[in-house]
């Protein structure tokens, strides 16, 4: 549920700028949900004993010792979804370079994870903003916008106005 709610902005932002909902936004939404499941699972390992004691259900308890395998799958889906969304929206090489860095970051998270160490489980949340920057850096550089809205790079917003440029609002 967290992933559905936290990433709703991918659909809303895209449709607000373009006045319609298209495949790149839906693919981005799906990839972002997979990413949220991944980082929330790591976070949930900090207090999984409390969850168990209280009878709560969490992905940390469900995945248990197989967490790294599950994270690898969710992060692979996240990376593929976000990358595919960018390509569907017309992103180019700079975006792909940013996604390569983001993929390396996700790999590092899984490789260095120790689910039995709460401090280690907190670490990805402290550096997670780096992933968000990496995954949009290519699109943002191309658009020269302060906001990295995933939209075809040669597209225009509603009523023919273009949302690109520093703080240029769309009509």
C-alpha positions in Angstrom: 0.0 0.0 0.0 2.9 2.4 0.8 4.2 2.1 -2.8 0.8 2.8 -4.3 0.3 5.9 -2.2 3.9 7.3 -2.2 4.3 7.1 -6.0 0.9 8.3 -7.1 2.6 11.5 -8.0 4.1 9.9 -11.1 0.6 9.5 -12.6 -0.7 12.8 -11.3 2.3 14.9 -12.3 2.4 13.4 -15.8 -1.3 13.9 -16.4 -1.2 17.4 -14.9 1.6 18.5 -17.3 0.3 16.8 -20.5 -3.4 16.6 -19.8 -3.4 12.9 -20.4 -2.0 9.7 -19.0 0.3 7.6 -21.1 2.4 4.4 -20.9 5.6 6.1 -19.7 3.9 7.3 -16.5 2.3 4.0 -15.8 5.6 2.2 -16.2 7.3 4.7 -14.0 4.6 4.2 -11.4 5.1 0.4 -11.5 8.9 0.8 -11.2 8.6 3.2 -8.3 6.3 0.8 -6.5 8.9 -1.9 -6.8 11.5 0.5 -5.5 9.4 1.4 -2.5 8.8 -2.2 -1.6 12.6 -2.7 -1.6 13.6 0.2 0.6 10.6 -0.2 2.9 11.6 -3.9 3.4 15.1 -2.8 4.4 13.6 -0.3 6.8 11.2 -2.9 8.2 14.1 -5.1 9.3 15.0 -2.6 12.0 12.0 -3.5 14.0 10.9 -6.9 12.7 11.1 -8.4 16.3 8.5 -5.9 17.4 6.4 -6.6 14.4 6.5 -10.3 15.2 5.7 -9.7 18.9 2.7 -7.5 18.0 1.5 -9.9 15.3 2.0 -7.4 12.5 2.7 -8.5 9.0 5.7 -7.0 7.2 7.8 -7.8 4.2 10.8 -8.2 6.5 9.0 -11.0 8.3 7.6 -12.5 5.1 10.9 -12.5 3.2 13.1 -13.4 6.3 16.5 -14.8 5.4 15.6 -14.6 1.7 15.4 -10.8 1.9 18.4 -10.2 -0.3 16.9 -12.4 -3.1 13.6 -10.6 -2.9 15.3 -7.2 -2.8 17.3 -8.1 -5.9 14.1 -8.9 -7.7 12.2 -5.8 -6.6 15.2 -3.5 -7.3 15.7 -5.1 -10.7 12.0 -4.5 -11.5 12.3 -0.9 -10.2 15.4 -0.2 -12.3 14.0 -1.8 -15.4 10.7 0.0 -15.0 12.2 3.4 -14.4 14.6 3.0 -17.2 11.9 1.8 -19.6 9.7 4.7 -18.6 12.5 7.1 -19.5 13.2 5.5 -22.8 9.5 5.4 -23.6 9.4 9.2 -22.9 12.3 9.8 -25.2 15.2 10.1 -22.7 18.6 9.8 -24.2 22.2 8.8 -23.1 22.5 11.2 -20.2 19.4 9.6 -18.6 20.9 6.1 -19.2 24.1 7.2 -17.5 22.2 8.4 -14.5 20.3 5.1 -14.4 23.6 3.2 -14.6 24.7 5.1 -11.4 21.3 4.4 -9.8 21.6 0.7 -10.6 25.1 0.6 -9.1 23.6 2.2 -6.0 20.8 -0.3 -5.7 23.3 -3.2 -6.1 25.4 -1.6 -3.3 22.4 -1.5 -1.1 21.7 -5.2 -1.5 25.3 -6.3 -1.4 26.1 -4.5 1.9 22.8 -5.2 3.6 22.9 -7.0 7.0 19.3 -7.6 8.1 20.5 -8.4 11.6 22.0 -4.9 12.1 19.4 -2.1 12.6 22.1 0.6 12.0 22.9 -1.1 8.7 19.2 -1.2 7.8 18.9 2.5 8.4 21.8 3.4 6.1 19.9 3.0 2.8 17.3 5.5 4.0 20.0 8.0 4.8 21.5 7.8 1.3 18.3 7.1 -0.6 18.0 10.7 -2.0 21.1 9.9 -4.0 19.2 7.3 -5.9 16.3 9.7 -6.7 18.8 12.2 -8.0 20.7 9.6 -10.1 17.6 8.3 -11.7 16.4 11.7 -12.9 19.7 13.4 -13.6 19.8 12.5 -17.3 16.2 13.7 -18.0 16.7 16.8 -15.8 20.0 17.8 -17.6 18.3 17.5 -20.9 15.2 19.5 -19.9 17.1 22.2 -18.0 14.1 22.3 -15.7 14.2 22.5 -11.9 11.6 19.7 -11.9 12.2 16.4 -13.6 8.8 15.6 -15.0 9.0 12.5 -17.1 7.6 13.6 -20.5 8.7 13.1 -24.1 11.6 15.5 -24.5 10.2 17.0 -27.7 6.6 17.1 -26.4 4.6 20.0 -25.4 2.2 20.5 -22.6 -1.5 21.3 -22.7 -2.5 24.0 -25.2 0.8 23.8 -26.9 2.9 25.4 -24.2 6.2 23.8 -23.2 6.9 23.2 -19.5 10.7 23.2 -20.0 13.0 26.0 -18.8 13.8 27.3 -15.4 10.6 27.5 -13.4 8.5 27.9 -16.6 5.0 26.7 -15.7 2.9 25.0 -18.2 -0.3 26.8 -19.2 
